[in-house]
Amino acid sequence: MEKITEFLPQALFALCIIVFWFILRKILKLVSDKVNNNELYKEDMLNVLEEIRDELKELNKKN
């Protein structure tokens, strides 16, 4: 029983570190996904704006 009580604080500390690591990884993954989605949105918006610009150029040439 004494061996278990000696080992318990170390085991709890290791468990806390593991839990903290998984929480930190989850947060960083969410931030990374958010940034990646933002980049995709920015690229899509840029493509749409380029298409609009091209259409406006064509309309100006016709007039």
All heavy atoms as a GROMACS GRO file, in nm:
protein
  533
    1MET      N    1   0.082  -0.120   0.000
    1MET     CA    2   0.000   0.000   0.000
    1MET      C    3   0.086   0.126   0.000
    1MET      O    4   0.051   0.224  -0.061
    1MET     CB    5  -0.092  -0.005   0.122
    1MET     CG    6  -0.194   0.104   0.125
    1MET     SD    7  -0.314   0.076  -0.004
    1MET     CE    8  -0.422   0.208   0.026
    2GLU      N    9   0.198   0.118   0.073
    2GLU     CA   10   0.288   0.235   0.079
    2GLU      C   11   0.350   0.263  -0.057
    2GLU      O   12   0.372   0.378  -0.094
    2GLU     CB   13   0.396   0.212   0.183
    2GLU     CG   14   0.344   0.211   0.325
    2GLU     CD   15   0.453   0.181   0.426
    2GLU    OE1   16   0.571   0.190   0.387
    2GLU    OE2   17   0.420   0.151   0.540
    3LYS      N   18   0.377   0.157  -0.134
    3LYS     CA   19   0.436   0.176  -0.266
    3LYS      C   20   0.338   0.248  -0.358
    3LYS      O   21   0.378   0.331  -0.439
    3LYS     CB   22   0.476   0.042  -0.326
    3LYS     CG   23   0.594  -0.021  -0.257
    3LYS     CD   24   0.633  -0.149  -0.324
    3LYS     CE   25   0.751  -0.210  -0.253
    3LYS     NZ   26   0.793  -0.337  -0.313
    4ILE      N   27   0.210   0.215  -0.344
    4ILE     CA   28   0.108   0.279  -0.427
    4ILE      C   29   0.097   0.427  -0.392
    4ILE      O   30   0.089   0.512  -0.481
    4ILE     CB   31  -0.028   0.209  -0.410
    4ILE    CG1   32  -0.020   0.068  -0.469
    4ILE    CG2   33  -0.139   0.288  -0.478
    4ILE    CD1   34  -0.143  -0.016  -0.446
    5THR      N   35   0.100   0.461  -0.266
    5THR     CA   36   0.088   0.601  -0.225
    5THR      C   37   0.212   0.680  -0.264
    5THR      O   38   0.203   0.801  -0.285
    5THR     CB   39   0.064   0.613  -0.074
    5THR    OG1   40   0.169   0.547  -0.003
    5THR    CG2   41  -0.070   0.554  -0.035
    6GLU      N   42   0.327   0.615  -0.272
    6GLU     CA   43   0.448   0.684  -0.318
    6GLU      C   44   0.442   0.709  -0.470
    6GLU      O   45   0.493   0.808  -0.518
    6GLU     CB   46   0.572   0.601  -0.284
    6GLU     CG   47   0.604   0.596  -0.136
    6GLU     CD   48   0.721   0.505  -0.108
    6GLU    OE1   49   0.787   0.459  -0.204
    6GLU    OE2   50   0.746   0.480   0.011
    7PHE      N   51   0.384   0.616  -0.542
    7PHE     CA   52   0.378   0.624  -0.687
    7PHE      C   53   0.263   0.714  -0.735
    7PHE      O   54   0.268   0.768  -0.845
    7PHE     CB   55   0.362   0.483  -0.744
    7PHE     CG   56   0.353   0.479  -0.893
    7PHE    CD1   57   0.462   0.510  -0.972
    7PHE    CD2   58   0.234   0.445  -0.956
    7PHE    CE1   59   0.455   0.506  -1.110
    7PHE    CE2   60   0.224   0.441  -1.093
    7PHE     CZ   61   0.335   0.471  -1.170
    8LEU      N   62   0.160   0.731  -0.654
    8LEU     CA   63   0.040   0.803  -0.694
    8LEU      C   64   0.065   0.948  -0.738
    8LEU      O   65   0.016   0.989  -0.842
    8LEU     CB   66  -0.064   0.798  -0.582
    8LEU     CG   67  -0.204   0.844  -0.616
    8LEU    CD1   68  -0.263   0.761  -0.728
    8LEU    CD2   69  -0.293   0.839  -0.493
    9PRO      N   70   0.142   1.029  -0.665
    9PRO     CA   71   0.166   1.167  -0.711
    9PRO      C   72   0.235   1.174  -0.847
    9PRO      O   73   0.201   1.257  -0.931
    9PRO     CB   74   0.253   1.228  -0.603
    9PRO     CG   75   0.229   1.146  -0.483
    9PRO     CD   76   0.199   1.008  -0.533
   10GLN      N   77   0.329   1.086  -0.870
   10GLN     CA   78   0.398   1.084  -0.999
   10GLN      C   79   0.304   1.044  -1.112
   10GLN      O   80   0.308   1.100  -1.221
   10GLN     CB   81   0.518   0.989  -0.995
   10GLN     CG   82   0.625   1.033  -0.898
   10GLN     CD   83   0.730   0.926  -0.877
   10GLN    OE1   84   0.712   0.813  -0.919
   10GLN    NE2   85   0.839   0.964  -0.811
   11ALA      N   86   0.218   0.946  -1.085
   11ALA     CA   87   0.123   0.901  -1.186
   11ALA      C   88   0.022   1.011  -1.216
   11ALA      O   89  -0.012   1.034  -1.333
   11ALA     CB   90   0.051   0.775  -1.137
   12LEU      N   91  -0.026   1.081  -1.114
   12LEU     CA   92  -0.120   1.190  -1.136
   12LEU      C   93  -0.056   1.305  -1.213
   12LEU      O   94  -0.119   1.366  -1.299
   12LEU     CB   95  -0.177   1.240  -1.003
   12LEU     CG   96  -0.273   1.145  -0.932
   12LEU    CD1   97  -0.313   1.201  -0.797
   12LEU    CD2   98  -0.394   1.118  -1.018
   13PHE      N   99   0.070   1.334  -1.183
   13PHE     CA  100   0.142   1.439  -1.255
   13PHE      C  101   0.157   1.402  -1.403
   13PHE      O  102   0.134   1.484  -1.492
   13PHE     CB  103   0.279   1.462  -1.191
   13PHE     CG  104   0.359   1.570  -1.257
   13PHE    CD1  105   0.321   1.703  -1.243
   13PHE    CD2  106   0.470   1.540  -1.334
   13PHE    CE1  107   0.393   1.804  -1.305
   13PHE    CE2  108   0.542   1.641  -1.396
   13PHE     CZ  109   0.504   1.773  -1.380
   14ALA      N  110   0.194   1.276  -1.429
   14ALA     CA  111   0.207   1.230  -1.567
   14ALA      C  112   0.072   1.235  -1.639
   14ALA      O  113   0.064   1.276  -1.755
   14ALA     CB  114   0.263   1.088  -1.570
   15LEU      N  115  -0.034   1.198  -1.569
   15LEU     CA  116  -0.167   1.202  -1.627
   15LEU      C  117  -0.208   1.345  -1.660
   15LEU      O  118  -0.265   1.371  -1.765
   15LEU     CB  119  -0.268   1.138  -1.531
   15LEU     CG  120  -0.411   1.128  -1.581
   15LEU    CD1  121  -0.418   1.037  -1.703
   15LEU    CD2  122  -0.501   1.077  -1.471
   16CYS      N  123  -0.175   1.439  -1.571
   16CYS     CA  124  -0.206   1.580  -1.596
   16CYS      C  125  -0.131   1.631  -1.719
   16CYS      O  126  -0.187   1.706  -1.800
   16CYS     CB  127  -0.172   1.664  -1.474
   16CYS     SG  128  -0.285   1.641  -1.337
   17ILE      N  129  -0.007   1.593  -1.732
   17ILE     CA  130   0.072   1.635  -1.848
   17ILE      C  131   0.012   1.579  -1.977
   17ILE      O  132   0.000   1.650  -2.077
   17ILE     CB  133   0.220   1.592  -1.833
   17ILE    CG1  134   0.286   1.676  -1.724
   17ILE    CG2  135   0.296   1.605  -1.964
   17ILE    CD1  136   0.427   1.636  -1.692
   18ILE      N  137  -0.030   1.453  -1.975
   18ILE     CA  138  -0.089   1.391  -2.093
   18ILE      C  139  -0.220   1.461  -2.129
   18ILE      O  140  -0.245   1.492  -2.246
   18ILE     CB  141  -0.110   1.240  -2.070
   18ILE    CG1  142   0.026   1.170  -2.064
   18ILE    CG2  143  -0.198   1.180  -2.180
   18ILE    CD1  144   0.020   1.027  -2.020
   19VAL      N  145  -0.304   1.489  -2.031
   19VAL     CA  146  -0.431   1.557  -2.056
   19VAL      C  147  -0.405   1.697  -2.111
   19VAL      O  148  -0.469   1.740  -2.208
   19VAL     CB  149  -0.516   1.563  -1.927
   19VAL    CG1  150  -0.633   1.657  -1.943
   19VAL    CG2  151  -0.564   1.424  -1.890
   20PHE      N  152  -0.310   1.769  -2.052
   20PHE     CA  153  -0.275   1.902  -2.100
   20PHE      C  154  -0.226   1.895  -2.245
   20PHE      O  155  -0.262   1.979  -2.328
   20PHE     CB  156  -0.168   1.963  -2.010
   20PHE     CG  157  -0.122   2.098  -2.055
   20PHE    CD1  158  -0.204   2.209  -2.038
   20PHE    CD2  159   0.002   2.115  -2.116
   20PHE    CE1  160  -0.162   2.334  -2.081
   20PHE    CE2  161   0.044   2.240  -2.159
   20PHE     CZ  162  -0.039   2.350  -2.141
   21TRP      N  163  -0.145   1.795  -2.278
   21TRP     CA  164  -0.093   1.778  -2.414
   21TRP      C  165  -0.207   1.758  -2.514
   21TRP      O  166  -0.209   1.819  -2.620
   21TRP     CB  167   0.005   1.662  -2.417
   21TRP     CG  168   0.051   1.629  -2.555
   21TRP    CD1  169   0.017   1.521  -2.629
   21TRP    CD2  170   0.136   1.709  -2.639
   21TRP    NE1  171   0.076   1.527  -2.753
   21TRP    CE2  172   0.150   1.641  -2.761
   21TRP    CE3  173   0.201   1.830  -2.622
   21TRP    CZ2  174   0.227   1.690  -2.865
   21TRP    CZ3  175   0.278   1.878  -2.728
   21TRP    CH2  176   0.290   1.809  -2.846
   22PHE      N  177  -0.304   1.671  -2.480
   22PHE     CA  178  -0.415   1.647  -2.571
   22PHE      C  179  -0.502   1.770  -2.588
   22PHE      O  180  -0.548   1.800  -2.698
   22PHE     CB  181  -0.498   1.527  -2.524
   22PHE     CG  182  -0.436   1.395  -2.560
   22PHE    CD1  183  -0.388   1.310  -2.462
   22PHE    CD2  184  -0.426   1.356  -2.692
   22PHE    CE1  185  -0.330   1.189  -2.495
   22PHE    CE2  186  -0.369   1.234  -2.727
   22PHE     CZ  187  -0.320   1.151  -2.628
   23ILE      N  188  -0.524   1.844  -2.480
   23ILE     CA  189  -0.604   1.967  -2.490
   23ILE      C  190  -0.532   2.069  -2.577
   23ILE      O  191  -0.592   2.133  -2.662
   23ILE     CB  192  -0.633   2.024  -2.350
   23ILE    CG1  193  -0.731   1.932  -2.276
   23ILE    CG2  194  -0.690   2.164  -2.358
   23ILE    CD1  195  -0.751   1.967  -2.130
   24LEU      N  196  -0.402   2.084  -2.556
   24LEU     CA  197  -0.322   2.178  -2.636
   24LEU      C  198  -0.324   2.139  -2.783
   24LEU      O  199  -0.340   2.224  -2.871
   24LEU     CB  200  -0.179   2.183  -2.582
   24LEU     CG  201  -0.087   2.284  -2.647
   24LEU    CD1  202  -0.136   2.426  -2.621
   24LEU    CD2  203   0.054   2.267  -2.596
   25ARG      N  204  -0.309   2.010  -2.812
   25ARG     CA  205  -0.314   1.963  -2.952
   25ARG      C  206  -0.449   1.993  -3.016
   25ARG      O  207  -0.456   2.034  -3.132
   25ARG     CB  208  -0.287   1.813  -2.959
   25ARG     CG  209  -0.140   1.778  -2.956
   25ARG     CD  210  -0.117   1.632  -2.977
   25ARG     NE  211  -0.182   1.585  -3.099
   25ARG     CZ  212  -0.208   1.458  -3.123
   25ARG    NH1  213  -0.180   1.366  -3.035
   25ARG    NH2  214  -0.265   1.422  -3.235
   26LYS      N  215  -0.556   1.971  -2.940
   26LYS     CA  216  -0.691   1.995  -2.992
   26LYS      C  217  -0.709   2.144  -3.025
   26LYS      O  218  -0.762   2.178  -3.131
   26LYS     CB  219  -0.793   1.950  -2.887
   26LYS     CG  220  -0.935   1.963  -2.928
   26LYS     CD  221  -0.973   1.857  -3.027
   26LYS     CE  222  -1.122   1.858  -3.047
   26LYS     NZ  223  -1.166   1.761  -3.143
   27ILE      N  224  -0.664   2.231  -2.936
   27ILE     CA  225  -0.677   2.375  -2.958
   27ILE      C  226  -0.596   2.417  -3.081
   27ILE      O  227  -0.645   2.492  -3.166
   27ILE     CB  228  -0.634   2.454  -2.833
   27ILE    CG1  229  -0.735   2.432  -2.721
   27ILE    CG2  230  -0.619   2.603  -2.864
   27ILE    CD1  231  -0.691   2.486  -2.586
   28LEU      N  232  -0.473   2.368  -3.090
   28LEU     CA  233  -0.389   2.404  -3.204
   28LEU      C  234  -0.447   2.352  -3.336
   28LEU      O  235  -0.439   2.418  -3.439
   28LEU     CB  236  -0.247   2.352  -3.184
   28LEU     CG  237  -0.168   2.423  -3.076
   28LEU    CD1  238  -0.032   2.356  -3.058
   28LEU    CD2  239  -0.150   2.570  -3.107
   29LYS      N  240  -0.507   2.233  -3.333
   29LYS     CA  241  -0.570   2.180  -3.454
   29LYS      C  242  -0.690   2.265  -3.495
   29LYS      O  243  -0.708   2.292  -3.613
   29LYS     CB  244  -0.614   2.035  -3.431
   29LYS     CG  245  -0.669   1.969  -3.556
   29LYS     CD  246  -0.702   1.825  -3.532
   29LYS     CE  247  -0.753   1.751  -3.651
   29LYS     NZ  248  -0.819   1.823  -3.754
   30LEU      N  249  -0.769   2.309  -3.399
   30LEU     CA  250  -0.884   2.395  -3.431
   30LEU      C  251  -0.839   2.527  -3.492
   30LEU      O  252  -0.897   2.575  -3.588
   30LEU     CB  253  -0.967   2.421  -3.304
   30LEU     CG  254  -1.047   2.302  -3.252
   30LEU    CD1  255  -1.109   2.338  -3.117
   30LEU    CD2  256  -1.152   2.260  -3.350
   31VAL      N  257  -0.734   2.585  -3.436
   31VAL     CA  258  -0.681   2.711  -3.489
   31VAL      C  259  -0.626   2.689  -3.630
   31VAL      O  260  -0.651   2.770  -3.721
   31VAL     CB  261  -0.574   2.769  -3.396
   31VAL    CG1  262  -0.500   2.884  -3.460
   31VAL    CG2  263  -0.636   2.812  -3.264
   32SER      N  264  -0.555   2.580  -3.649
   32SER     CA  265  -0.499   2.550  -3.781
   32SER      C  266  -0.610   2.530  -3.884
   32SER      O  267  -0.600   2.581  -3.996
   32SER     CB  268  -0.414   2.424  -3.772
   32SER     OG  269  -0.368   2.387  -3.898
   33ASP      N  270  -0.714   2.458  -3.848
   33ASP     CA  271  -0.826   2.438  -3.939
   33ASP      C  272  -0.894   2.571  -3.972
   33ASP      O  273  -0.933   2.596  -4.086
   33ASP     CB  274  -0.929   2.342  -3.880
   33ASP     CG  275  -0.877   2.200  -3.876
   33ASP    OD1  276  -0.776   2.170  -3.943
   33ASP    OD2  277  -0.938   2.117  -3.805
   34LYS      N  278  -0.906   2.657  -3.873
   34LYS     CA  279  -0.969   2.788  -3.894
   34LYS      C  280  -0.887   2.870  -3.994
   34LYS      O  281  -0.941   2.932  -4.084
   34LYS     CB  282  -0.980   2.860  -3.760
   34LYS     CG  283  -1.061   2.983  -3.762
   34LYS     CD  284  -1.207   2.948  -3.759
   34LYS     CE  285  -1.286   3.067  -3.715
   34LYS     NZ  286  -1.428   3.042  -3.719
   35VAL      N  287  -0.754   2.869  -3.978
   35VAL     CA  288  -0.667   2.944  -4.068
   35VAL      C  289  -0.675   2.885  -4.209
   35VAL      O  290  -0.683   2.960  -4.307
   35VAL     CB  291  -0.521   2.942  -4.016
   35VAL    CG1  292  -0.424   2.992  -4.120
   35VAL    CG2  293  -0.511   3.025  -3.890
   36ASN      N  294  -0.674   2.753  -4.220
   36ASN     CA  295  -0.682   2.689  -4.352
   36ASN      C  296  -0.814   2.721  -4.421
   36ASN      O  297  -0.817   2.746  -4.541
   36ASN     CB  298  -0.663   2.539  -4.340
   36ASN     CG  299  -0.520   2.502  -4.308
   36ASN    OD1  300  -0.428   2.579  -4.332
   36ASN    ND2  301  -0.500   2.386  -4.251
   37ASN      N  302  -0.923   2.718  -4.346
   37ASN     CA  303  -1.053   2.751  -4.404
   37ASN      C  304  -1.056   2.896  -4.449
   37ASN      O  305  -1.115   2.929  -4.552
   37ASN     CB  306  -1.166   2.725  -4.304
   37ASN     CG  307  -1.192   2.578  -4.286
   37ASN    OD1  308  -1.155   2.496  -4.370
   37ASN    ND2  309  -1.254   2.543  -4.175
   38ASN      N  310  -0.992   2.984  -4.373
   38ASN     CA  311  -0.986   3.125  -4.408
   38ASN      C  312  -0.908   3.143  -4.538
   38ASN      O  313  -0.947   3.223  -4.623
   38ASN     CB  314  -0.921   3.204  -4.295
   38ASN     CG  315  -0.934   3.352  -4.315
   38ASN    OD1  316  -1.022   3.398  -4.385
   38ASN    ND2  317  -0.845   3.428  -4.256
   39GLU      N  318  -0.801   3.070  -4.554
   39GLU     CA  319  -0.722   3.078  -4.678
   39GLU      C  320  -0.805   3.030  -4.797
   39GLU      O  321  -0.801   3.090  -4.904
   39GLU     CB  322  -0.593   2.995  -4.665
   39GLU     CG  323  -0.492   3.053  -4.570
   39GLU     CD  324  -0.437   3.187  -4.618
   39GLU    OE1  325  -0.414   3.202  -4.740
   39GLU    OE2  326  -0.417   3.274  -4.534
   40LEU      N  327  -0.879   2.921  -4.780
   40LEU     CA  328  -0.963   2.872  -4.889
   40LEU      C  329  -1.071   2.974  -4.925
   40LEU      O  330  -1.098   2.997  -5.043
   40LEU     CB  331  -1.028   2.739  -4.849
   40LEU     CG  332  -0.936   2.620  -4.837
   40LEU    CD1  333  -1.012   2.499  -4.785
   40LEU    CD2  334  -0.870   2.587  -4.970
   41TYR      N  335  -1.131   3.033  -4.823
   41TYR     CA  336  -1.234   3.135  -4.848
   41TYR      C  337  -1.174   3.253  -4.923
   41TYR      O  338  -1.234   3.306  -5.015
   41TYR     CB  339  -1.294   3.180  -4.714
   41TYR     CG  340  -1.392   3.292  -4.728
   41TYR    CD1  341  -1.520   3.267  -4.775
   41TYR    CD2  342  -1.358   3.422  -4.695
   41TYR    CE1  343  -1.613   3.370  -4.788
   41TYR    CE2  344  -1.448   3.526  -4.708
   41TYR     CZ  345  -1.575   3.499  -4.755
   41TYR     OH  346  -1.664   3.601  -4.769
   42LYS      N  347  -1.054   3.292  -4.883
   42LYS     CA  348  -0.987   3.406  -4.948
   42LYS      C  349  -0.959   3.374  -5.095
   42LYS      O  350  -0.980   3.459  -5.182
   42LYS     CB  351  -0.857   3.436  -4.874
   42LYS     CG  352  -0.798   3.571  -4.908
   42LYS     CD  353  -0.663   3.595  -4.842
   42LYS     CE  354  -0.667   3.576  -4.694
   42LYS     NZ  355  -0.538   3.603  -4.629
   43GLU      N  356  -0.914   3.253  -5.123
   43GLU     CA  357  -0.886   3.214  -5.261
   43GLU      C  358  -1.014   3.212  -5.344
   43GLU      O  359  -1.016   3.259  -5.458
   43GLU     CB  360  -0.820   3.077  -5.265
   43GLU     CG  361  -0.677   3.076  -5.216
   43GLU     CD  362  -0.618   2.936  -5.210
   43GLU    OE1  363  -0.678   2.844  -5.268
   43GLU    OE2  364  -0.512   2.921  -5.149
   44ASP      N  365  -1.121   3.158  -5.287
   44ASP     CA  366  -1.249   3.155  -5.358
   44ASP      C  367  -1.299   3.297  -5.387
   44ASP      O  368  -1.348   3.326  -5.496
   44ASP     CB  369  -1.355   3.078  -5.278
   44ASP     CG  370  -1.328   2.929  -5.276
   44ASP    OD1  371  -1.250   2.882  -5.360
   44ASP    OD2  372  -1.386   2.860  -5.188
   45MET      N  373  -1.288   3.384  -5.289
   45MET     CA  374  -1.332   3.522  -5.306
   45MET      C  375  -1.249   3.592  -5.413
   45MET      O  376  -1.303   3.666  -5.495
   45MET     CB  377  -1.322   3.597  -5.173
   45MET     CG  378  -1.380   3.736  -5.178
   45MET     SD  379  -1.554   3.741  -5.223
   45MET     CE  380  -1.628   3.673  -5.078
   46LEU      N  381  -1.122   3.566  -5.414
   46LEU     CA  382  -1.035   3.625  -5.515
   46LEU      C  383  -1.074   3.578  -5.656
   46LEU      O  384  -1.079   3.659  -5.749
   46LEU     CB  385  -0.888   3.590  -5.487
   46LEU     CG  386  -0.785   3.652  -5.578
   46LEU    CD1  387  -0.791   3.803  -5.570
   46LEU    CD2  388  -0.648   3.600  -5.543
   47ASN      N  389  -1.106   3.450  -5.669
   47ASN     CA  390  -1.148   3.398  -5.800
   47ASN      C  391  -1.278   3.462  -5.845
   47ASN      O  392  -1.293   3.498  -5.963
   47ASN     CB  393  -1.165   3.245  -5.793
   47ASN     CG  394  -1.032   3.173  -5.782
   47ASN    OD1  395  -0.930   3.226  -5.820
   47ASN    ND2  396  -1.037   3.053  -5.730
   48VAL      N  397  -1.371   3.479  -5.754
   48VAL     CA  398  -1.498   3.542  -5.789
   48VAL      C  399  -1.475   3.687  -5.832
   48VAL      O  400  -1.532   3.734  -5.932
   48VAL     CB  401  -1.596   3.534  -5.670
   48VAL    CG1  402  -1.717   3.622  -5.693
   48VAL    CG2  403  -1.639   3.390  -5.645
   49LEU      N  404  -1.392   3.757  -5.758
   49LEU     CA  405  -1.365   3.897  -5.793
   49LEU      C  406  -1.295   3.909  -5.928
   49LEU      O  407  -1.322   4.002  -6.005
   49LEU     CB  408  -1.281   3.963  -5.683
   49LEU     CG  409  -1.355   3.989  -5.553
   49LEU    CD1  410  -1.257   4.038  -5.446
   49LEU    CD2  411  -1.467   4.087  -5.571
   50GLU      N  412  -1.206   3.815  -5.958
   50GLU     CA  413  -1.140   3.817  -6.088
   50GLU      C  414  -1.240   3.792  -6.201
   50GLU      O  415  -1.232   3.856  -6.307
   50GLU     CB  416  -1.028   3.713  -6.092
   50GLU     CG  417  -0.906   3.753  -6.012
   50GLU     CD  418  -0.802   3.643  -6.006
   50GLU    OE1  419  -0.829   3.530  -6.054
   50GLU    OE2  420  -0.693   3.670  -5.954
   51GLU      N  421  -1.334   3.701  -6.178
   51GLU     CA  422  -1.437   3.676  -6.279
   51GLU      C  423  -1.524   3.801  -6.300
   51GLU      O  424  -1.557   3.836  -6.415
   51GLU     CB  425  -1.525   3.559  -6.236
   51GLU     CG  426  -1.456   3.425  -6.246
   51GLU     CD  427  -1.544   3.311  -6.197
   51GLU    OE1  428  -1.667   3.330  -6.184
   51GLU    OE2  429  -1.489   3.203  -6.172
   52ILE      N  430  -1.561   3.867  -6.193
   52ILE     CA  431  -1.641   3.989  -6.204
   52ILE      C  432  -1.563   4.096  -6.280
   52ILE      O  433  -1.617   4.165  -6.366
   52ILE     CB  434  -1.683   4.039  -6.064
   52ILE    CG1  435  -1.781   3.940  -6.002
   52ILE    CG2  436  -1.742   4.179  -6.071
   52ILE    CD1  437  -1.812   3.968  -5.857
   53ARG      N  438  -1.436   4.109  -6.249
   53ARG     CA  439  -1.352   4.208  -6.318
   53ARG      C  440  -1.346   4.179  -6.467
   53ARG      O  441  -1.361   4.270  -6.550
   53ARG     CB  442  -1.211   4.205  -6.258
   53ARG     CG  443  -1.118   4.308  -6.322
   53ARG     CD  444  -0.974   4.281  -6.292
   53ARG     NE  445  -0.937   4.154  -6.355
   53ARG     CZ  446  -0.834   4.081  -6.319
   53ARG    NH1  447  -0.756   4.119  -6.221
   53ARG    NH2  448  -0.806   3.968  -6.380
   54ASP      N  449  -1.329   4.052  -6.502
   54ASP     CA  450  -1.323   4.015  -6.644
   54ASP      C  451  -1.455   4.045  -6.715
   54ASP      O  452  -1.455   4.094  -6.828
   54ASP     CB  453  -1.287   3.866  -6.658
   54ASP     CG  454  -1.145   3.836  -6.613
   54ASP    OD1  455  -1.064   3.931  -6.605
   54ASP    OD2  456  -1.117   3.718  -6.583
   55GLU      N  457  -1.565   4.016  -6.648
   55GLU     CA  458  -1.696   4.045  -6.708
   55GLU      C  459  -1.716   4.195  -6.725
   55GLU      O  460  -1.770   4.240  -6.827
   55GLU     CB  461  -1.807   3.985  -6.622
   55GLU     CG  462  -1.814   3.834  -6.629
   55GLU     CD  463  -1.923   3.777  -6.541
   55GLU    OE1  464  -2.013   3.852  -6.497
   55GLU    OE2  465  -1.919   3.655  -6.517
   56LEU      N  466  -1.673   4.272  -6.628
   56LEU     CA  467  -1.685   4.418  -6.640
   56LEU      C  468  -1.599   4.472  -6.753
   56LEU      O  469  -1.639   4.565  -6.825
   56LEU     CB  470  -1.649   4.485  -6.508
   56LEU     CG  471  -1.751   4.471  -6.396
   56LEU    CD1  472  -1.694   4.525  -6.266
   56LEU    CD2  473  -1.880   4.540  -6.431
   57LYS      N  474  -1.481   4.415  -6.772
   57LYS     CA  475  -1.395   4.457  -6.883
   57LYS      C  476  -1.464   4.429  -7.016
   57LYS      O  477  -1.460   4.511  -7.108
   57LYS     CB  478  -1.261   4.384  -6.877
   57LYS     CG  479  -1.164   4.441  -6.778
   57LYS     CD  480  -1.032   4.367  -6.785
   57LYS     CE  481  -0.933   4.418  -6.685
   57LYS     NZ  482  -0.805   4.344  -6.692
   58GLU      N  483  -1.525   4.312  -7.028
   58GLU     CA  484  -1.595   4.278  -7.152
   58GLU      C  485  -1.711   4.374  -7.177
   58GLU      O  486  -1.734   4.415  -7.289
   58GLU     CB  487  -1.644   4.134  -7.145
   58GLU     CG  488  -1.534   4.031  -7.157
   58GLU     CD  489  -1.589   3.889  -7.145
   58GLU    OE1  490  -1.709   3.867  -7.173
   58GLU    OE2  491  -1.510   3.800  -7.108
   59LEU      N  492  -1.784   4.405  -7.072
   59LEU     CA  493  -1.898   4.497  -7.088
   59LEU      C  494  -1.850   4.636  -7.128
   59LEU      O  495  -1.915   4.703  -7.208
   59LEU     CB  496  -1.979   4.505  -6.958
   59LEU     CG  497  -2.066   4.383  -6.925
   59LEU    CD1  498  -2.124   4.399  -6.785
   59LEU    CD2  499  -2.175   4.367  -7.028
   60ASN      N  500  -1.740   4.679  -7.074
   60ASN     CA  501  -1.685   4.811  -7.110
   60ASN      C  502  -1.638   4.813  -7.255
   60ASN      O  503  -1.649   4.916  -7.323
   60ASN     CB  504  -1.570   4.849  -7.017
   60ASN     CG  505  -1.621   4.901  -6.884
   60ASN    OD1  506  -1.733   4.948  -6.874
   60ASN    ND2  507  -1.538   4.888  -6.782
   61LYS      N  508  -1.586   4.703  -7.303
   61LYS     CA  509  -1.541   4.697  -7.442
   61LYS      C  510  -1.660   4.704  -7.536
   61LYS      O  511  -1.651   4.764  -7.644
   61LYS     CB  512  -1.464   4.568  -7.467
   61LYS     CG  513  -1.325   4.568  -7.408
   61LYS     CD  514  -1.254   4.438  -7.437
   61LYS     CE  515  -1.120   4.432  -7.370
   61LYS     NZ  516  -1.053   4.302  -7.393
   62LYS      N  517  -1.771   4.647  -7.500
   62LYS     CA  518  -1.890   4.647  -7.586
   62LYS      C  519  -1.951   4.786  -7.593
   62LYS      O  520  -2.011   4.822  -7.691
   62LYS     CB  521  -1.992   4.546  -7.535
   62LYS     CG  522  -1.948   4.402  -7.554
   62LYS     CD  523  -2.053   4.306  -7.503
   62LYS     CE  524  -2.003   4.162  -7.518
   62LYS     NZ  525  -2.100   4.066  -7.461
   63ASN      N  526  -1.940   4.861  -7.487
   63ASN     CA  527  -1.999   4.996  -7.483
   63ASN      C  528  -1.902   5.090  -7.541
   63ASN      O  529  -1.871   5.167  -7.594
   63ASN     CB  530  -2.035   5.038  -7.342
   63ASN     CG  531  -2.152   4.956  -7.290
   63ASN    OD1  532  -2.230   4.904  -7.367
   63ASN    ND2  533  -2.163   4.949  -7.161
   0.00000   0.00000   0.00000
